[in-house]
Amino acid sequence: MSLVTPLSRVLGLGTAGGAGEHWWMQRVTSVALVLLGLWLAAALLALPDYSYLTVYGWVRRPLTSVLLILLVVTVAYHSYLGLQVVIEDYVTTKALKVAAVMGSAFAHWGLGVATIFAVLKIAFGPSA
Amino acid sequence: MQWVQRPLSPFWIYRWQITMWLSSLHRITGLLLSAGALVLGVWLIGAAGGADSYASVQQVLGAPWFKVPLVGWTFCFFFHLANGVRHLAWDTGAGFDRARIVVTGWTVLALAVVATAVFSWFAIF
């Protein structure tokens, strides 16, 4: 006999082992990306050109650096969650599915961290 | 396993409806935007590497032929953004009746086309 209630026994044990959290984080990152995405579009529109000095100077501004890092984190998370659903929908072999989701996680973390490092390097680097 | 020739999804036997097209388009644009995010990352990493490294990245990203994928990504961005807001509204239970689902579908598509044209004109060309 178990003292665990039926509810706590099934909580978090959906088909994917955490569907509620997946769904919720997809909404949280969606709302954040509406704001961050519109900011990026407006900021790119406001740049006079895409020369090295212009882009370097833009990334270096504290507000830009912070918003870019927030954008990278949110995009990486949102993209990982979305790609995971697509993989789970179309890859039917269990081993291949797990490998693909894990590979996607590595790619998202890898490129995300590299991009954040790039922004920080510019932010704390010498002024152009 | 016994294989029977059955349609896998009702997609191909349904009458054409905007809802199913926009649903597919949301997924396709999302996938393409993941690739676009990679390009954005490469762009920033290139800038962090100095003037020479930025110049070599810009050799591709700034090339005239690259304006084609850039306009494509711009459309993906604005469509996924507008249709994403439509999805968020549905999550609250709003706008789920058949008449409004069609109207908001066309609205989202029109908004994406206009925003793509404006952004492309001022920021890409």
gemmi code that builds the backbone of each chain (N, CA, C; Angstrom):
import gemmi

chains = {
    "A": [
        ("MET", (0.838, -1.201, 0.000), (0.000, 0.000, 0.000), (0.877, 1.256, 0.000)),
        ("SER", (0.495, 2.210, -0.805), (1.266, 3.437, -0.892), (0.524, 4.576, -0.223)),
        ("LEU", (1.277, 5.444, 0.423), (0.655, 6.605, 1.067), (0.544, 7.783, 0.103)),
        ("VAL", (1.103, 7.612, -1.113), (1.061, 8.684, -2.104), (-0.345, 8.766, -2.704)),
        ("THR", (-0.875, 9.973, -2.769), (-2.219, 10.122, -3.340), (-2.170, 9.858, -4.845)),
        ("PRO", (-3.296, 9.424, -5.425), (-3.326, 9.183, -6.869), (-2.903, 10.415, -7.668)),
        ("LEU", (-3.262, 11.608, -7.185), (-2.928, 12.835, -7.919), (-1.413, 13.040, -7.991)),
        ("SER", (-0.727, 12.942, -6.826), (0.712, 13.206, -6.857), (1.465, 12.084, -7.580)),
        ("ARG", (0.823, 10.903, -7.692), (1.470, 9.812, -8.403), (1.532, 10.103, -9.913)),
        ("VAL", (0.514, 10.783, -10.443), (0.481, 11.032, -11.885), (1.019, 12.409, -12.269)),
        ("LEU", (1.170, 13.317, -11.278), (1.647, 14.664, -11.602), (3.023, 14.605, -12.257)),
        ("GLY", (3.160, 15.262, -13.370), (4.448, 15.306, -14.047), (4.765, 14.033, -14.800)),
        ("LEU", (3.811, 13.095, -14.854), (4.064, 11.837, -15.541), (3.218, 11.713, -16.807)),
        ("GLY", (3.145, 12.794, -17.559), (2.428, 12.744, -18.831), (3.226, 11.934, -19.831)),
        ("THR", (2.764, 11.893, -21.087), (3.454, 11.092, -22.096), (4.877, 11.577, -22.300)),
        ("ALA", (5.096, 12.884, -22.119), (6.432, 13.416, -22.335), (7.145, 13.651, -21.005)),
        ("GLY", (6.486, 13.332, -19.895), (7.110, 13.468, -18.595), (7.162, 14.880, -18.060)),
        ("GLY", (6.471, 15.819, -18.694), (6.482, 17.185, -18.184), (5.822, 18.135, -19.158)),
        ("ALA", (4.693, 17.695, -19.691), (4.030, 18.460, -20.743), (3.569, 19.829, -20.256)),
        ("GLY", (3.121, 19.902, -18.985), (2.618, 21.172, -18.472), (3.702, 22.234, -18.446)),
        ("GLU", (4.858, 21.852, -17.968), (5.993, 22.779, -17.905), (6.415, 23.212, -19.315)),
        ("HIS", (6.437, 22.263, -20.241), (6.800, 22.553, -21.631), (5.834, 23.591, -22.204)),
        ("TRP", (4.547, 23.341, -22.026), (3.509, 24.231, -22.555), (3.658, 25.625, -21.948)),
        ("TRP", (3.841, 25.686, -20.616), (3.910, 26.968, -19.928), (5.142, 27.771, -20.355)),
        ("MET", (6.298, 27.109, -20.431), (7.508, 27.841, -20.806), (7.443, 28.316, -22.261)),
        ("GLN", (6.710, 27.564, -23.099), (6.544, 28.021, -24.474), (5.728, 29.326, -24.496)),
        ("ARG", (4.721, 29.430, -23.629), (3.924, 30.683, -23.556), (4.766, 31.810, -22.981)),
        ("VAL", (5.506, 31.542, -21.897), (6.322, 32.594, -21.263), (7.322, 33.160, -22.274)),
        ("THR", (8.024, 32.245, -22.988), (9.016, 32.725, -23.952), (8.330, 33.418, -25.134)),
        ("SER", (7.107, 32.971, -25.494), (6.369, 33.631, -26.586), (6.118, 35.095, -26.257)),
        ("VAL", (5.558, 35.336, -25.072), (5.219, 36.709, -24.690), (6.491, 37.559, -24.620)),
        ("ALA", (7.570, 36.990, -24.050), (8.833, 37.724, -23.981), (9.347, 38.044, -25.380)),
        ("LEU", (9.178, 37.087, -26.305), (9.714, 37.289, -27.656), (8.894, 38.274, -28.478)),
        ("VAL", (7.613, 38.457, -28.141), (6.834, 39.501, -28.815), (7.520, 40.841, -28.561)),
        ("LEU", (7.880, 41.072, -27.271), (8.507, 42.339, -26.903), (9.935, 42.436, -27.437)),
        ("LEU", (10.749, 41.396, -27.170), (12.148, 41.425, -27.590), (12.282, 41.419, -29.115)),
        ("GLY", (11.381, 40.700, -29.791), (11.424, 40.637, -31.255), (11.117, 41.988, -31.874)),
        ("LEU", (10.075, 42.649, -31.355), (9.725, 43.977, -31.881), (10.856, 44.962, -31.601)),
        ("TRP", (11.492, 44.833, -30.428), (12.640, 45.705, -30.127), (13.753, 45.487, -31.148)),
        ("LEU", (14.084, 44.213, -31.440), (15.174, 43.927, -32.377), (14.854, 44.512, -33.758)),
        ("ALA", (13.609, 44.314, -34.216), (13.225, 44.837, -35.531), (13.374, 46.359, -35.560)),
        ("ALA", (12.893, 47.032, -34.508), (12.980, 48.494, -34.449), (14.437, 48.950, -34.381)),
        ("ALA", (15.247, 48.233, -33.583), (16.655, 48.600, -33.425), (17.416, 48.436, -34.734)),
        ("LEU", (17.141, 47.360, -35.475), (17.821, 47.144, -36.751), (17.392, 48.200, -37.772)),
        ("LEU", (16.092, 48.575, -37.705), (15.592, 49.634, -38.593), (16.286, 50.965, -38.312)),
        ("ALA", (16.593, 51.198, -37.024), (17.165, 52.492, -36.625), (18.653, 52.601, -36.947)),
        ("LEU", (19.323, 51.463, -37.197), (20.757, 51.521, -37.519), (20.957, 52.204, -38.875)),
        ("PRO", (21.882, 53.181, -38.940), (22.092, 53.877, -40.218), (22.709, 52.967, -41.283)),
        ("ASP", (23.572, 52.031, -40.860), (24.175, 51.064, -41.794), (24.627, 49.852, -40.995)),
        ("TYR", (25.173, 48.842, -41.683), (25.633, 47.637, -40.989), (27.152, 47.522, -41.034)),
        ("SER", (27.835, 48.673, -41.026), (29.297, 48.650, -41.013), (29.785, 48.143, -39.652)),
        ("TYR", (31.068, 47.724, -39.627), (31.634, 47.164, -38.387), (31.506, 48.140, -37.224)),
        ("LEU", (31.907, 49.410, -37.459), (31.899, 50.395, -36.373), (30.490, 50.656, -35.851)),
        ("THR", (29.526, 50.743, -36.757), (28.143, 50.991, -36.344), (27.612, 49.835, -35.501)),
        ("VAL", (27.801, 48.601, -36.000), (27.264, 47.425, -35.308), (27.975, 47.231, -33.966)),
        ("TYR", (29.314, 47.374, -33.972), (30.095, 47.224, -32.743), (29.640, 48.242, -31.689)),
        ("GLY", (29.497, 49.493, -32.116), (29.068, 50.543, -31.193), (27.663, 50.314, -30.660)),
        ("TRP", (26.811, 49.752, -31.513), (25.419, 49.474, -31.107), (25.371, 48.353, -30.073)),
        ("VAL", (26.088, 47.237, -30.343), (26.089, 46.094, -29.422), (26.687, 46.499, -28.075)),
        ("ARG", (27.642, 47.455, -28.103), (28.376, 47.866, -26.918), (27.532, 48.678, -25.930)),
        ("ARG", (26.483, 49.325, -26.439), (25.637, 50.117, -25.528), (25.006, 49.182, -24.497)),
        ("PRO", (25.069, 49.553, -23.194), (24.595, 48.641, -22.132), (23.175, 48.115, -22.367)),
        ("LEU", (22.250, 48.984, -22.757), (20.869, 48.551, -22.959), (20.790, 47.504, -24.078)),
        ("THR", (21.544, 47.753, -25.170), (21.567, 46.794, -26.277), (22.138, 45.460, -25.822)),
        ("SER", (23.266, 45.507, -25.100), (23.908, 44.269, -24.633), (22.934, 43.432, -23.808)),
        ("VAL", (22.284, 44.091, -22.838), (21.367, 43.370, -21.947), (20.203, 42.776, -22.742)),
        ("LEU", (19.599, 43.588, -23.625), (18.448, 43.098, -24.389), (18.851, 41.998, -25.366)),
        ("LEU", (20.056, 42.103, -25.938), (20.526, 41.048, -26.846), (20.716, 39.729, -26.100)),
        ("ILE", (21.285, 39.799, -24.886), (21.488, 38.573, -24.108), (20.147, 37.960, -23.730)),
        ("LEU", (19.199, 38.808, -23.307), (17.849, 38.313, -23.012), (17.240, 37.658, -24.244)),
        ("LEU", (17.439, 38.302, -25.404), (16.899, 37.776, -26.660), (17.496, 36.406, -26.977)),
        ("VAL", (18.812, 36.283, -26.841), (19.486, 35.019, -27.170), (18.973, 33.892, -26.265)),
        ("VAL", (18.881, 34.165, -24.949), (18.406, 33.151, -24.005), (16.975, 32.729, -24.371)),
        ("THR", (16.112, 33.726, -24.624), (14.708, 33.432, -24.889), (14.527, 32.716, -26.224)),
        ("VAL", (15.248, 33.174, -27.250), (15.156, 32.522, -28.561), (15.644, 31.077, -28.464)),
        ("ALA", (16.772, 30.867, -27.773), (17.324, 29.515, -27.662), (16.320, 28.583, -26.971)),
        ("TYR", (15.722, 29.055, -25.892), (14.751, 28.252, -25.136), (13.518, 27.954, -26.000)),
        ("HIS", (12.959, 29.004, -26.606), (11.737, 28.881, -27.412), (11.980, 27.973, -28.624)),
        ("SER", (13.131, 28.166, -29.276), (13.475, 27.380, -30.455), (13.678, 25.911, -30.079)),
        ("TYR", (14.316, 25.669, -28.916), (14.522, 24.299, -28.457), (13.179, 23.606, -28.197)),
        ("LEU", (12.282, 24.317, -27.514), (10.968, 23.735, -27.196), (10.184, 23.429, -28.468)),
        ("GLY", (10.212, 24.367, -29.421), (9.469, 24.187, -30.669), (10.036, 23.032, -31.480)),
        ("LEU", (11.358, 22.996, -31.599), (12.009, 21.942, -32.384), (11.769, 20.572, -31.746)),
        ("GLN", (11.714, 20.556, -30.403), (11.463, 19.298, -29.695), (10.104, 18.713, -30.099)),
        ("VAL", (9.084, 19.576, -30.197), (7.750, 19.116, -30.597), (7.780, 18.554, -32.017)),
        ("VAL", (8.481, 19.269, -32.903), (8.563, 18.828, -34.300), (9.277, 17.472, -34.383)),
        ("ILE", (10.385, 17.328, -33.658), (11.122, 16.061, -33.654), (10.223, 14.937, -33.131)),
        ("GLU", (9.545, 15.208, -32.013), (8.690, 14.175, -31.414), (7.526, 13.791, -32.320)),
        ("ASP", (7.108, 14.738, -33.165), (6.006, 14.459, -34.090), (6.430, 13.572, -35.253)),
        ("TYR", (7.638, 13.794, -35.766), (8.010, 13.145, -37.026), (9.028, 12.027, -36.884)),
        ("VAL", (9.841, 12.047, -35.824), (10.831, 10.973, -35.658), (10.194, 9.880, -34.810)),
        ("THR", (9.948, 8.715, -35.424), (9.179, 7.686, -34.720), (10.066, 6.672, -33.998)),
        ("THR", (11.322, 6.524, -34.448), (12.224, 5.598, -33.765), (12.665, 6.209, -32.441)),
        ("LYS", (12.436, 5.459, -31.352), (12.704, 6.006, -30.019), (14.151, 6.490, -29.847)),
        ("ALA", (15.103, 5.647, -30.225), (16.520, 6.002, -30.029), (16.888, 7.247, -30.832)),
        ("LEU", (16.395, 7.293, -32.061), (16.684, 8.424, -32.944), (16.048, 9.703, -32.397)),
        ("LYS", (14.840, 9.540, -31.849), (14.114, 10.682, -31.288), (14.890, 11.279, -30.119)),
        ("VAL", (15.322, 10.423, -29.200), (16.079, 10.883, -28.031), (17.383, 11.548, -28.474)),
        ("ALA", (18.063, 10.913, -29.450), (19.327, 11.469, -29.946), (19.116, 12.826, -30.601)),
        ("ALA", (18.031, 12.959, -31.359), (17.762, 14.221, -32.059), (17.445, 15.334, -31.062)),
        ("VAL", (16.627, 15.035, -30.049), (16.284, 16.054, -29.048), (17.539, 16.462, -28.272)),
        ("MET", (18.387, 15.474, -27.948), (19.611, 15.786, -27.227), (20.570, 16.601, -28.099)),
        ("GLY", (20.694, 16.212, -29.360), (21.544, 16.960, -30.288), (21.074, 18.397, -30.424)),
        ("SER", (19.747, 18.567, -30.483), (19.166, 19.906, -30.573), (19.493, 20.717, -29.318)),
        ("ALA", (19.444, 20.073, -28.157), (19.777, 20.767, -26.905), (21.232, 21.237, -26.937)),
        ("PHE", (22.131, 20.342, -27.379), (23.544, 20.715, -27.465), (23.731, 21.901, -28.413)),
        ("ALA", (23.089, 21.850, -29.582), (23.238, 22.919, -30.577), (22.717, 24.242, -30.029)),
        ("HIS", (21.533, 24.202, -29.374), (20.948, 25.432, -28.847), (21.800, 26.029, -27.725)),
        ("TRP", (22.241, 25.171, -26.780), (23.089, 25.667, -25.695), (24.418, 26.167, -26.234)),
        ("GLY", (24.996, 25.402, -27.154), (26.302, 25.761, -27.698), (26.283, 27.110, -28.388)),
        ("LEU", (25.359, 27.271, -29.327), (25.320, 28.525, -30.069), (24.842, 29.674, -29.175)),
        ("GLY", (23.910, 29.369, -28.257), (23.410, 30.397, -27.349), (24.525, 30.955, -26.477)),
        ("VAL", (25.296, 30.076, -25.856), (26.389, 30.517, -24.980), (27.454, 31.259, -25.799)),
        ("ALA", (27.757, 30.746, -26.998), (28.755, 31.411, -27.842), (28.306, 32.831, -28.201)),
        ("THR", (27.015, 32.995, -28.487), (26.504, 34.318, -28.858), (26.500, 35.260, -27.655)),
        ("ILE", (26.129, 34.740, -26.489), (26.156, 35.572, -25.273), (27.592, 36.016, -24.992)),
        ("PHE", (28.536, 35.074, -25.142), (29.946, 35.417, -24.935), (30.388, 36.508, -25.908)),
        ("ALA", (29.927, 36.411, -27.164), (30.277, 37.420, -28.172), (29.768, 38.802, -27.753)),
        ("VAL", (28.518, 38.851, -27.259), (27.945, 40.138, -26.829), (28.738, 40.698, -25.650)),
        ("LEU", (29.069, 39.813, -24.680), (29.831, 40.266, -23.505), (31.225, 40.748, -23.903)),
        ("LYS", (31.841, 40.046, -24.846), (33.196, 40.415, -25.298), (33.185, 41.830, -25.889)),
        ("ILE", (32.144, 42.115, -26.671), (32.029, 43.457, -27.251), (31.711, 44.478, -26.150)),
        ("ALA", (30.788, 44.096, -25.246), (30.343, 45.024, -24.203), (31.481, 45.439, -23.286)),
        ("PHE", (32.354, 44.472, -22.922), (33.449, 44.779, -21.998), (34.761, 45.071, -22.718)),
        ("GLY", (34.741, 45.000, -24.051), (35.941, 45.252, -24.836), (36.212, 46.742, -24.974)),
        ("PRO", (37.288, 47.088, -25.687), (37.613, 48.503, -25.886), (36.569, 49.181, -26.770)),
        ("SER", (36.366, 50.467, -26.569), (35.439, 51.180, -27.442), (36.091, 51.312, -28.822)),
        ("ALA", (35.265, 51.170, -29.840), (35.803, 51.127, -31.213), (36.387, 52.469, -31.621)),
    ],
    "B": [
        ("MET", (4.257, -5.745, -38.405), (3.020, -4.952, -38.307), (2.290, -4.954, -39.641)),
        ("GLN", (1.016, -5.163, -39.576), (0.229, -5.166, -40.804), (0.051, -3.734, -41.312)),
        ("TRP", (0.381, -3.540, -42.592), (0.316, -2.202, -43.157), (-0.909, -2.074, -44.060)),
        ("VAL", (-1.806, -1.190, -43.692), (-3.006, -0.976, -44.491), (-2.906, 0.398, -45.141)),
        ("GLN", (-3.270, 0.518, -46.398), (-3.208, 1.802, -47.090), (-4.353, 2.705, -46.621)),
        ("ARG", (-4.034, 3.501, -45.645), (-5.029, 4.462, -45.145), (-4.391, 5.835, -45.148)),
        ("PRO", (-5.169, 6.897, -45.312), (-4.583, 8.228, -45.164), (-4.104, 8.408, -43.724)),
        ("LEU", (-2.888, 8.977, -43.577), (-2.312, 9.135, -42.246), (-2.947, 10.281, -41.485)),
        ("SER", (-3.303, 11.326, -42.199), (-3.943, 12.449, -41.537), (-5.043, 12.949, -42.458)),
        ("PRO", (-6.048, 13.611, -41.901), (-7.152, 14.077, -42.755), (-6.753, 15.240, -43.644)),
        ("PHE", (-5.487, 15.685, -43.507), (-5.025, 16.879, -44.206), (-5.307, 16.837, -45.707)),
        ("TRP", (-5.023, 15.712, -46.356), (-5.099, 15.658, -47.820), (-6.508, 15.387, -48.343)),
        ("ILE", (-7.441, 15.046, -47.471), (-8.796, 14.834, -47.980), (-9.741, 15.965, -47.571)),
        ("TYR", (-9.238, 16.868, -46.761), (-10.055, 18.016, -46.370), (-10.150, 19.027, -47.513)),
        ("ARG", (-11.249, 19.757, -47.562), (-11.362, 20.906, -48.438), (-10.357, 21.964, -47.957)),
        ("TRP", (-9.810, 22.733, -48.909), (-8.835, 23.756, -48.550), (-9.439, 24.749, -47.562)),
        ("GLN", (-8.729, 24.983, -46.448), (-9.172, 25.988, -45.482), (-7.951, 26.764, -45.014)),
        ("ILE", (-8.136, 28.052, -44.775), (-6.993, 28.884, -44.394), (-6.382, 28.413, -43.070)),
        ("THR", (-7.253, 27.895, -42.172), (-6.766, 27.505, -40.851), (-5.658, 26.451, -40.931)),
        ("MET", (-5.837, 25.446, -41.819), (-4.833, 24.389, -41.873), (-3.555, 24.880, -42.527)),
        ("TRP", (-3.689, 25.835, -43.468), (-2.490, 26.384, -44.109), (-1.673, 27.210, -43.124)),
        ("LEU", (-2.363, 28.048, -42.357), (-1.631, 28.885, -41.409), (-1.022, 28.056, -40.289)),
        ("SER", (-1.688, 26.953, -39.943), (-1.141, 26.064, -38.920), (0.189, 25.474, -39.396)),
        ("SER", (0.216, 24.997, -40.640), (1.471, 24.468, -41.195), (2.515, 25.562, -41.313)),
        ("LEU", (2.051, 26.739, -41.782), (2.974, 27.850, -41.995), (3.622, 28.278, -40.675)),
        ("HIS", (2.863, 28.176, -39.569), (3.415, 28.556, -38.270), (4.595, 27.649, -37.912)),
        ("ARG", (4.422, 26.356, -38.166), (5.486, 25.399, -37.868), (6.676, 25.594, -38.813)),
        ("ILE", (6.386, 25.762, -40.116), (7.469, 25.922, -41.099), (8.265, 27.199, -40.815)),
        ("THR", (7.552, 28.327, -40.569), (8.265, 29.579, -40.297), (9.068, 29.464, -38.993)),
        ("GLY", (8.522, 28.714, -38.021), (9.253, 28.511, -36.770), (10.574, 27.789, -37.011)),
        ("LEU", (10.513, 26.730, -37.835), (11.730, 25.979, -38.160), (12.739, 26.866, -38.878)),
        ("LEU", (12.251, 27.645, -39.860), (13.159, 28.517, -40.613), (13.762, 29.587, -39.703)),
        ("LEU", (12.966, 30.062, -38.713), (13.480, 31.079, -37.794), (14.575, 30.520, -36.887)),
        ("SER", (14.510, 29.223, -36.578), (15.596, 28.604, -35.813), (16.897, 28.714, -36.599)),
        ("ALA", (16.815, 28.474, -37.909), (17.996, 28.628, -38.774), (18.414, 30.093, -38.833)),
        ("GLY", (17.428, 31.007, -38.869), (17.717, 32.434, -38.909), (18.410, 32.910, -37.640)),
        ("ALA", (18.013, 32.323, -36.491), (18.644, 32.680, -35.222), (20.121, 32.307, -35.248)),
        ("LEU", (20.406, 31.191, -35.913), (21.799, 30.734, -36.068), (22.604, 31.789, -36.829)),
        ("VAL", (21.995, 32.351, -37.887), (22.670, 33.373, -38.693), (22.902, 34.637, -37.860)),
        ("LEU", (21.885, 35.008, -37.059), (22.023, 36.170, -36.177), (23.180, 35.956, -35.196)),
        ("GLY", (23.286, 34.721, -34.671), (24.383, 34.388, -33.766), (25.735, 34.510, -34.450)),
        ("VAL", (25.824, 33.967, -35.667), (27.082, 34.035, -36.423), (27.463, 35.494, -36.689)),
        ("TRP", (26.456, 36.326, -36.972), (26.677, 37.758, -37.226), (27.311, 38.427, -36.011)),
        ("LEU", (26.748, 38.171, -34.801), (27.267, 38.787, -33.575), (28.635, 38.216, -33.204)),
        ("ILE", (28.806, 36.901, -33.399), (30.112, 36.286, -33.109), (31.166, 36.866, -34.059)),
        ("GLY", (30.771, 37.094, -35.309), (31.675, 37.712, -36.274), (32.095, 39.103, -35.836)),
        ("ALA", (31.141, 39.884, -35.321), (31.451, 41.238, -34.863), (32.392, 41.206, -33.658)),
        ("ALA", (32.216, 40.199, -32.784), (33.058, 40.093, -31.585), (34.493, 39.726, -31.943)),
        ("GLY", (34.691, 39.124, -33.120), (36.029, 38.678, -33.529), (36.902, 39.786, -34.105)),
        ("GLY", (36.357, 40.985, -34.262), (37.133, 42.093, -34.811), (36.717, 42.454, -36.220)),
        ("ALA", (37.338, 43.522, -36.742), (36.931, 44.072, -38.040), (37.101, 43.059, -39.172)),
        ("ASP", (38.210, 42.308, -39.155), (38.464, 41.348, -40.238), (37.460, 40.205, -40.216)),
        ("SER", (37.193, 39.682, -39.024), (36.258, 38.571, -38.910), (34.842, 39.034, -39.286)),
        ("TYR", (34.491, 40.276, -38.900), (33.177, 40.810, -39.272), (33.072, 40.953, -40.789)),
        ("ALA", (34.181, 41.402, -41.411), (34.174, 41.586, -42.866), (33.942, 40.258, -43.588)),
        ("SER", (34.546, 39.173, -43.060), (34.369, 37.889, -43.742), (32.945, 37.363, -43.568)),
        ("VAL", (32.332, 37.630, -42.391), (30.929, 37.244, -42.200), (30.035, 38.062, -43.136)),
        ("GLN", (30.343, 39.364, -43.232), (29.525, 40.258, -44.061), (29.664, 39.962, -45.556)),
        ("GLN", (30.770, 39.268, -45.913), (30.937, 38.889, -47.319), (29.749, 38.041, -47.781)),
        ("VAL", (29.233, 37.223, -46.864), (28.048, 36.417, -47.194), (26.775, 37.181, -46.827)),
        ("LEU", (26.665, 37.619, -45.538), (25.432, 38.241, -45.063), (25.123, 39.554, -45.780)),
        ("GLY", (26.173, 40.230, -46.272), (25.962, 41.512, -46.942), (25.906, 41.389, -48.457)),
        ("ALA", (26.050, 40.172, -48.966), (26.047, 39.972, -50.421), (24.657, 40.221, -51.005)),
        ("PRO", (24.600, 40.740, -52.243), (23.292, 41.030, -52.856), (22.358, 39.814, -52.888)),
        ("TRP", (22.908, 38.619, -53.208), (22.036, 37.434, -53.274), (21.459, 37.073, -51.913)),
        ("PHE", (22.149, 37.480, -50.817), (21.679, 37.119, -49.480), (20.445, 37.924, -49.058)),
        ("LYS", (20.114, 38.980, -49.851), (18.896, 39.737, -49.558), (17.658, 38.848, -49.714)),
        ("VAL", (17.759, 37.839, -50.576), (16.619, 36.927, -50.782), (16.283, 36.156, -49.503)),
        ("PRO", (17.246, 35.404, -48.916), (16.910, 34.756, -47.640), (16.578, 35.746, -46.528)),
        ("LEU", (17.189, 36.948, -46.540), (16.880, 37.930, -45.487), (15.416, 38.372, -45.544)),
        ("VAL", (14.920, 38.609, -46.770), (13.502, 38.968, -46.916), (12.636, 37.784, -46.475)),
        ("GLY", (13.067, 36.573, -46.827), (12.342, 35.361, -46.413), (12.256, 35.257, -44.898)),
        ("TRP", (13.381, 35.474, -44.222), (13.387, 35.409, -42.762), (12.548, 36.526, -42.157)),
        ("THR", (12.539, 37.694, -42.817), (11.711, 38.798, -42.328), (10.237, 38.401, -42.347)),
        ("PHE", (9.814, 37.745, -43.440), (8.422, 37.294, -43.504), (8.149, 36.255, -42.414)),
        ("CYS", (9.060, 35.275, -42.284), (8.906, 34.243, -41.246), (8.751, 34.897, -39.872)),
        ("PHE", (9.602, 35.903, -39.618), (9.592, 36.588, -38.329), (8.235, 37.253, -38.071)),
        ("PHE", (7.772, 38.074, -39.023), (6.527, 38.810, -38.785), (5.307, 37.893, -38.796)),
        ("PHE", (5.343, 36.836, -39.635), (4.202, 35.919, -39.617), (4.138, 35.149, -38.307)),
        ("HIS", (5.280, 34.589, -37.892), (5.317, 33.792, -36.664), (4.953, 34.658, -35.454)),
        ("LEU", (5.371, 35.925, -35.493), (5.057, 36.878, -34.419), (3.548, 37.147, -34.354)),
        ("ALA", (2.966, 37.533, -35.512), (1.542, 37.878, -35.541), (0.675, 36.651, -35.256)),
        ("ASN", (1.015, 35.528, -35.897), (0.220, 34.321, -35.672), (0.437, 33.780, -34.261)),
        ("GLY", (1.607, 34.045, -33.694), (1.879, 33.641, -32.317), (0.976, 34.386, -31.346)),
        ("VAL", (0.771, 35.686, -31.607), (-0.139, 36.478, -30.772), (-1.557, 35.926, -30.909)),
        ("ARG", (-1.913, 35.485, -32.156), (-3.229, 34.877, -32.399), (-3.371, 33.607, -31.547)),
        ("HIS", (-2.302, 32.815, -31.490), (-2.321, 31.602, -30.675), (-2.467, 31.933, -29.192)),
        ("LEU", (-1.761, 32.987, -28.743), (-1.836, 33.380, -27.331), (-3.253, 33.816, -26.985)),
        ("ALA", (-3.912, 34.505, -27.932), (-5.302, 34.921, -27.704), (-6.190, 33.677, -27.571)),
        ("TRP", (-5.958, 32.678, -28.418), (-6.732, 31.433, -28.324), (-6.549, 30.760, -26.981)),
        ("ASP", (-5.329, 30.851, -26.439), (-5.057, 30.225, -25.142), (-5.945, 30.795, -24.044)),
        ("THR", (-6.373, 32.069, -24.228), (-7.262, 32.653, -23.224), (-8.714, 32.303, -23.525)),
        ("GLY", (-8.939, 31.632, -24.666), (-10.295, 31.243, -25.046), (-10.947, 32.235, -25.987)),
        ("ALA", (-10.221, 33.311, -26.327), (-10.802, 34.361, -27.165), (-10.642, 34.048, -28.654)),
        ("GLY", (-11.635, 34.462, -29.454), (-11.542, 34.394, -30.914), (-11.536, 32.999, -31.497)),
        ("PHE", (-12.191, 32.055, -30.826), (-12.144, 30.678, -31.285), (-13.335, 30.272, -32.152)),
        ("ASP", (-14.280, 31.193, -32.375), (-15.427, 30.811, -33.223), (-15.012, 30.835, -34.686)),
        ("ARG", (-15.745, 30.124, -35.525), (-15.302, 29.883, -36.896), (-15.144, 31.150, -37.721)),
        ("ALA", (-16.082, 32.096, -37.566), (-16.009, 33.328, -38.353), (-14.736, 34.097, -38.013)),
        ("ARG", (-14.449, 34.227, -36.715), (-13.318, 35.042, -36.310), (-11.972, 34.359, -36.592)),
        ("ILE", (-11.995, 33.024, -36.572), (-10.755, 32.288, -36.843), (-10.294, 32.546, -38.281)),
        ("VAL", (-11.265, 32.680, -39.205), (-10.940, 32.958, -40.612), (-10.482, 34.412, -40.770)),
        ("VAL", (-11.224, 35.337, -40.160), (-10.889, 36.766, -40.277), (-9.500, 37.046, -39.697)),
        ("THR", (-9.227, 36.529, -38.490), (-7.918, 36.798, -37.880), (-6.806, 36.118, -38.682)),
        ("GLY", (-7.125, 34.994, -39.310), (-6.135, 34.315, -40.145), (-5.681, 35.190, -41.300)),
        ("TRP", (-6.629, 35.733, -42.041), (-6.283, 36.617, -43.164), (-5.625, 37.898, -42.671)),
        ("THR", (-6.087, 38.412, -41.520), (-5.499, 39.631, -40.956), (-4.018, 39.425, -40.653)),
        ("VAL", (-3.718, 38.299, -40.006), (-2.344, 37.983, -39.628), (-1.452, 37.866, -40.873)),
        ("LEU", (-1.992, 37.241, -41.919), (-1.243, 37.071, -43.158), (-0.970, 38.426, -43.817)),
        ("ALA", (-2.000, 39.281, -43.856), (-1.858, 40.609, -44.458), (-0.853, 41.454, -43.677)),
        ("LEU", (-0.964, 41.404, -42.334), (-0.029, 42.146, -41.480), (1.408, 41.720, -41.748)),
        ("ALA", (1.614, 40.413, -41.891), (2.965, 39.891, -42.114), (3.520, 40.378, -43.447)),
        ("VAL", (2.680, 40.381, -44.470), (3.138, 40.819, -45.797), (3.507, 42.304, -45.764)),
        ("VAL", (2.650, 43.132, -45.148), (2.907, 44.572, -45.092), (4.169, 44.862, -44.273)),
        ("ALA", (4.277, 44.229, -43.105), (5.450, 44.458, -42.249), (6.724, 44.008, -42.948)),
        ("THR", (6.647, 42.898, -43.689), (7.818, 42.418, -44.425), (8.236, 43.428, -45.478)),
        ("ALA", (7.244, 43.984, -46.195), (7.545, 44.968, -47.239), (8.206, 46.206, -46.632)),
        ("VAL", (7.641, 46.709, -45.530), (8.172, 47.925, -44.906), (9.581, 47.679, -44.361)),
        ("PHE", (9.751, 46.592, -43.603), (11.062, 46.310, -43.013), (12.109, 46.084, -44.103)),
        ("SER", (11.741, 45.311, -45.135), (12.693, 45.014, -46.205), (13.125, 46.292, -46.913)),
        ("TRP", (12.152, 47.165, -47.167), (12.444, 48.405, -47.876), (13.440, 49.269, -47.109)),
        ("PHE", (13.246, 49.389, -45.793), (14.083, 50.307, -45.014), (15.339, 49.660, -44.447)),
        ("ALA", (15.313, 48.377, -44.166), (16.459, 47.782, -43.468), (17.276, 46.820, -44.325)),
        ("ILE", (16.716, 46.334, -45.433), (17.461, 45.362, -46.239), (17.919, 45.964, -47.562)),
        ("PHE", (17.033, 46.758, -48.206), (17.413, 47.322, -49.513), (17.935, 48.771, -49.393)),
    ],
}
model = gemmi.Model(1)
for chain_id, residues in chains.items():
    chain = gemmi.Chain(chain_id)
    for i, (resn, *xyz) in enumerate(residues, 1):
        res = gemmi.Residue()
        res.name, res.seqid = resn, gemmi.SeqId(i, " ")
        for name, pos in zip(("N", "CA", "C"), xyz):
            atom = gemmi.Atom()
            atom.name, atom.element = name, gemmi.Element(name[0])
            atom.pos, atom.b_iso = gemmi.Position(*pos), 0.0
            res.add_atom(atom)
        chain.add_residue(res)
    model.add_chain(chain)
structure = gemmi.Structure()
structure.add_model(model)
structure.setup_entities()
